[in-house]
Amino acid sequence: MKPQITTDLSSVQIWDDLIDDRFLLDLDEESNSYPWTLTNIANRKSFPYKKKGSHLLWGVDFSLNNLPEKINNLYQFLIEYVVQQKYNLHTVQLNGQSVAQNGTVHIDNAPNSGDRTLMVFFNYKWKKEWGGNFQLLEEYENDSKILKDVEYVPGRVILFDGGIPHRGLAPLEPYVIRKSLVYRMNKI
């Protein structure tokens, strides 16, 4: 059974040049010391442990009670000065992808719930030819029509309804890790 989806792109907002280069560099370097595990599973379908899904990525799941200072400060800044709406933060994850580790289409929450995903691309260095784009799609299928293709740009911030089918593409360059910081939020 396919999950409910939305294709309303009115919630999609993209900002560039909000984050200082030095902060991006510091966060990028600091993230290399985080406890990365190969346990970030999308579309969990198996019983009873939900350890099988459509793709497996490198990831870090953060405790909301013990967020790294830079990640917490960045969230507070983005909510207060950029998004300017109140949300209840419920999940913070760091995703990492290497060559051929494309994400599959998935959703983060029920469509039209008012819940949002706030994503930050924070690799300090990135070249357009390295790929790593973020895509919002029309259907819950990997070959469905792409509604919006967003280039991976260091420091780019994206806010969207997590009920829109989406995926992150892997980098095309070997020995490069595409990192995205994801804040999942419920509307208050």
C-alpha positions as a Markdown table, in Angstrom:
| # | Residue | x | y | z |
|---|---|---|---|---|
| 1 | Met | 0.0 | 0.0 | 0.0 |
| 2 | Lys | 1.4 | 3.4 | -1.0 |
| 3 | Pro | 1.4 | 6.1 | 1.6 |
| 4 | Gln | -0.6 | 9.3 | 1.2 |
| 5 | Ile | 1.4 | 12.0 | -0.5 |
| 6 | Thr | 1.1 | 15.6 | -1.4 |
| 7 | Thr | 2.5 | 17.4 | -4.4 |
| 8 | Asp | 1.8 | 20.9 | -3.2 |
| 9 | Leu | 5.1 | 22.8 | -3.6 |
| 10 | Ser | 3.8 | 26.0 | -1.9 |
| 11 | Ser | 5.6 | 25.0 | 1.3 |
| 12 | Val | 9.0 | 24.8 | -0.4 |
| 13 | Gln | 11.3 | 27.6 | 0.5 |
| 14 | Ile | 15.0 | 27.8 | -0.4 |
| 15 | Trp | 17.6 | 30.2 | 1.1 |
| 16 | Asp | 21.2 | 30.7 | 0.3 |
| 17 | Asp | 24.0 | 32.8 | 1.9 |
| 18 | Leu | 22.6 | 32.6 | 5.4 |
| 19 | Ile | 25.5 | 30.8 | 7.0 |
| 20 | Asp | 29.0 | 32.1 | 7.3 |
| 21 | Asp | 31.7 | 30.1 | 5.4 |
| 22 | Arg | 33.7 | 29.7 | 8.6 |
| 23 | Phe | 30.7 | 28.1 | 10.4 |
| 24 | Leu | 30.1 | 25.7 | 7.5 |
| 25 | Leu | 33.8 | 24.7 | 7.6 |
| 26 | Asp | 33.7 | 24.2 | 11.4 |
| 27 | Leu | 30.4 | 22.1 | 11.2 |
| 28 | Asp | 31.7 | 20.1 | 8.2 |
| 29 | Glu | 34.9 | 19.3 | 10.1 |
| 30 | Glu | 33.2 | 18.6 | 13.4 |
| 31 | Ser | 30.7 | 16.2 | 11.8 |
| 32 | Asn | 33.6 | 13.9 | 10.8 |
| 33 | Ser | 34.0 | 13.1 | 14.5 |
| 34 | Tyr | 30.3 | 12.2 | 15.0 |
| 35 | Pro | 29.4 | 8.6 | 15.6 |
| 36 | Trp | 28.3 | 7.8 | 12.0 |
| 37 | Thr | 26.6 | 4.4 | 11.5 |
| 38 | Leu | 25.1 | 2.7 | 8.5 |
| 39 | Thr | 21.7 | 2.6 | 9.9 |
| 40 | Asn | 19.7 | 5.4 | 8.3 |
| 41 | Ile | 16.9 | 3.3 | 6.6 |
| 42 | Ala | 14.2 | 4.9 | 4.6 |
| 43 | Asn | 10.8 | 3.3 | 3.9 |
| 44 | Arg | 11.2 | 0.8 | 6.8 |
| 45 | Lys | 8.9 | -2.2 | 5.9 |
| 46 | Ser | 10.0 | -5.3 | 7.7 |
| 47 | Phe | 8.5 | -6.9 | 10.8 |
| 48 | Pro | 9.1 | -6.7 | 13.7 |
| 49 | Tyr | 12.3 | -4.6 | 13.9 |
| 50 | Lys | 11.8 | -2.4 | 10.8 |
| 51 | Lys | 15.5 | -3.0 | 9.8 |
| 52 | Lys | 14.7 | -3.4 | 6.0 |
| 53 | Gly | 13.8 | -0.6 | 3.7 |
| 54 | Ser | 14.5 | 0.9 | 0.3 |
| 55 | His | 17.9 | 2.3 | 1.0 |
| 56 | Leu | 20.6 | 2.5 | 3.6 |
| 57 | Leu | 22.7 | 5.6 | 4.2 |
| 58 | Trp | 25.3 | 6.7 | 6.6 |
| 59 | Gly | 23.7 | 8.7 | 9.4 |
| 60 | Val | 23.8 | 10.1 | 12.9 |
| 61 | Asp | 20.6 | 10.3 | 15.0 |
| 62 | Phe | 20.9 | 13.0 | 17.6 |
| 63 | Ser | 19.2 | 13.1 | 21.0 |
| 64 | Leu | 17.2 | 16.3 | 21.3 |
| 65 | Asn | 18.5 | 16.5 | 24.9 |
| 66 | Asn | 22.1 | 16.4 | 23.8 |
| 67 | Leu | 22.4 | 18.2 | 20.5 |
| 68 | Pro | 25.8 | 19.4 | 19.5 |
| 69 | Glu | 26.0 | 23.1 | 20.2 |
| 70 | Lys | 26.6 | 24.1 | 16.5 |
| 71 | Ile | 23.6 | 22.1 | 15.4 |
| 72 | Asn | 21.3 | 23.5 | 18.1 |
| 73 | Asn | 22.5 | 27.1 | 17.5 |
| 74 | Leu | 21.9 | 26.7 | 13.8 |
| 75 | Tyr | 18.4 | 25.4 | 14.3 |
| 76 | Gln | 17.6 | 28.3 | 16.8 |
| 77 | Phe | 18.9 | 30.8 | 14.3 |
| 78 | Leu | 17.0 | 29.4 | 11.3 |
| 79 | Ile | 13.7 | 29.2 | 13.2 |
| 80 | Glu | 13.9 | 32.6 | 14.8 |
| 81 | Tyr | 15.3 | 34.7 | 11.9 |
| 82 | Val | 14.5 | 32.8 | 8.7 |
| 83 | Val | 11.5 | 30.5 | 9.1 |
| 84 | Gln | 9.9 | 32.8 | 11.7 |
| 85 | Gln | 7.3 | 30.2 | 12.7 |
| 86 | Lys | 7.1 | 28.1 | 15.8 |
| 87 | Tyr | 7.5 | 24.3 | 15.5 |
| 88 | Asn | 8.1 | 21.4 | 17.9 |
| 89 | Leu | 11.4 | 19.8 | 16.9 |
| 90 | His | 11.1 | 16.0 | 17.1 |
| 91 | Thr | 14.0 | 14.6 | 15.1 |
| 92 | Val | 17.4 | 15.7 | 14.1 |
| 93 | Gln | 19.5 | 13.5 | 11.8 |
| 94 | Leu | 22.6 | 13.9 | 9.8 |
| 95 | Asn | 22.7 | 12.0 | 6.4 |
| 96 | Gly | 25.8 | 11.0 | 4.5 |
| 97 | Gln | 26.0 | 9.6 | 1.0 |
| 98 | Ser | 28.9 | 8.5 | -1.1 |
| 99 | Val | 29.1 | 7.5 | -4.8 |
| 100 | Ala | 26.2 | 5.2 | -5.9 |
| 101 | Gln | 24.4 | 5.7 | -2.6 |
| 102 | Asn | 21.3 | 7.4 | -4.0 |
| 103 | Gly | 18.4 | 7.9 | -1.7 |
| 104 | Thr | 15.1 | 6.4 | -2.8 |
| 105 | Val | 11.9 | 8.2 | -2.8 |
| 106 | His | 10.4 | 8.6 | 0.6 |
| 107 | Ile | 8.3 | 10.9 | 2.8 |
| 108 | Asp | 9.0 | 12.2 | 6.3 |
| 109 | Asn | 5.5 | 12.7 | 7.6 |
| 110 | Ala | 1.8 | 12.6 | 6.8 |
| 111 | Pro | 1.0 | 15.0 | 3.9 |
| 112 | Asn | -0.8 | 18.2 | 4.6 |
| 113 | Ser | -0.2 | 17.8 | 8.4 |
| 114 | Gly | 1.5 | 21.1 | 8.7 |
| 115 | Asp | 4.7 | 19.2 | 9.7 |
| 116 | Arg | 7.9 | 20.4 | 8.0 |
| 117 | Thr | 11.4 | 19.2 | 7.2 |
| 118 | Leu | 14.2 | 21.8 | 7.4 |
| 119 | Met | 17.3 | 20.6 | 5.6 |
| 120 | Val | 20.8 | 22.2 | 5.5 |
| 121 | Phe | 23.5 | 21.3 | 3.0 |
| 122 | Phe | 26.7 | 21.9 | 4.9 |
| 123 | Asn | 29.6 | 20.5 | 3.0 |
| 124 | Tyr | 32.0 | 23.4 | 3.0 |
| 125 | Lys | 33.4 | 22.5 | -0.4 |
| 126 | Trp | 31.2 | 21.4 | -3.3 |
| 127 | Lys | 31.3 | 21.6 | -7.1 |
| 128 | Lys | 28.3 | 21.5 | -9.3 |
| 129 | Glu | 29.7 | 18.6 | -11.3 |
| 130 | Trp | 29.7 | 16.5 | -8.1 |
| 131 | Gly | 25.9 | 16.1 | -8.3 |
| 132 | Gly | 24.1 | 15.4 | -5.0 |
| 133 | Asn | 20.9 | 17.2 | -6.0 |
| 134 | Phe | 17.8 | 17.1 | -3.9 |
| 135 | Gln | 14.6 | 16.2 | -5.7 |
| 136 | Leu | 10.9 | 16.5 | -5.0 |
| 137 | Leu | 8.8 | 14.1 | -7.0 |
| 138 | Glu | 5.2 | 13.7 | -8.1 |
| 139 | Glu | 4.7 | 10.1 | -7.1 |
| 140 | Tyr | 6.1 | 7.7 | -4.6 |
| 141 | Glu | 8.2 | 5.9 | -7.2 |
| 142 | Asn | 11.9 | 6.4 | -8.2 |
| 143 | Asp | 11.0 | 6.9 | -11.8 |
| 144 | Ser | 8.2 | 9.4 | -11.2 |
| 145 | Lys | 8.2 | 13.0 | -12.6 |
| 146 | Ile | 10.5 | 15.4 | -10.9 |
| 147 | Leu | 8.6 | 18.4 | -9.6 |
| 148 | Lys | 11.6 | 20.3 | -8.4 |
| 149 | Asp | 15.3 | 19.6 | -8.7 |
| 150 | Val | 17.5 | 21.5 | -6.2 |
| 151 | Glu | 21.2 | 21.8 | -6.7 |
| 152 | Tyr | 23.4 | 20.9 | -3.8 |
| 153 | Val | 25.0 | 24.3 | -2.7 |
| 154 | Pro | 27.0 | 24.6 | 0.5 |
| 155 | Gly | 24.9 | 26.4 | 3.1 |
| 156 | Arg | 21.7 | 26.0 | 1.2 |
| 157 | Val | 18.6 | 25.7 | 3.5 |
| 158 | Ile | 15.4 | 24.1 | 2.3 |
| 159 | Leu | 12.1 | 24.1 | 4.1 |
| 160 | Phe | 9.3 | 21.8 | 2.8 |
| 161 | Asp | 6.3 | 19.7 | 3.6 |
| 162 | Gly | 7.9 | 16.3 | 4.4 |
| 163 | Gly | 4.8 | 14.6 | 2.9 |
| 164 | Ile | 6.0 | 15.5 | -0.6 |
| 165 | Pro | 7.9 | 12.5 | -2.0 |
| 166 | His | 11.6 | 13.3 | -2.1 |
| 167 | Arg | 15.1 | 11.9 | -2.3 |
| 168 | Gly | 18.8 | 13.0 | -2.2 |
| 169 | Leu | 21.1 | 11.9 | -5.0 |
| 170 | Ala | 24.5 | 10.6 | -4.3 |
| 171 | Pro | 27.7 | 12.5 | -5.2 |
| 172 | Leu | 29.3 | 11.6 | -8.6 |
| 173 | Glu | 32.8 | 12.2 | -7.3 |
| 174 | Pro | 34.6 | 9.4 | -5.5 |
| 175 | Tyr | 35.9 | 10.1 | -2.0 |
| 176 | Val | 33.3 | 12.8 | -1.4 |
| 177 | Ile | 30.5 | 12.5 | 1.2 |
| 178 | Arg | 27.3 | 14.4 | 0.6 |
| 179 | Lys | 26.1 | 15.6 | 4.0 |
| 180 | Ser | 22.7 | 17.0 | 4.8 |
| 181 | Leu | 21.4 | 18.0 | 8.2 |
| 182 | Val | 17.7 | 17.3 | 8.7 |
| 183 | Tyr | 15.4 | 18.9 | 11.3 |
| 184 | Arg | 11.9 | 17.3 | 11.4 |
| 185 | Met | 9.3 | 19.5 | 13.0 |
| 186 | Asn | 5.6 | 19.3 | 14.0 |
| 187 | Lys | 3.5 | 22.4 | 13.7 |
| 188 | Ile | 2.5 | 23.9 | 17.1 |
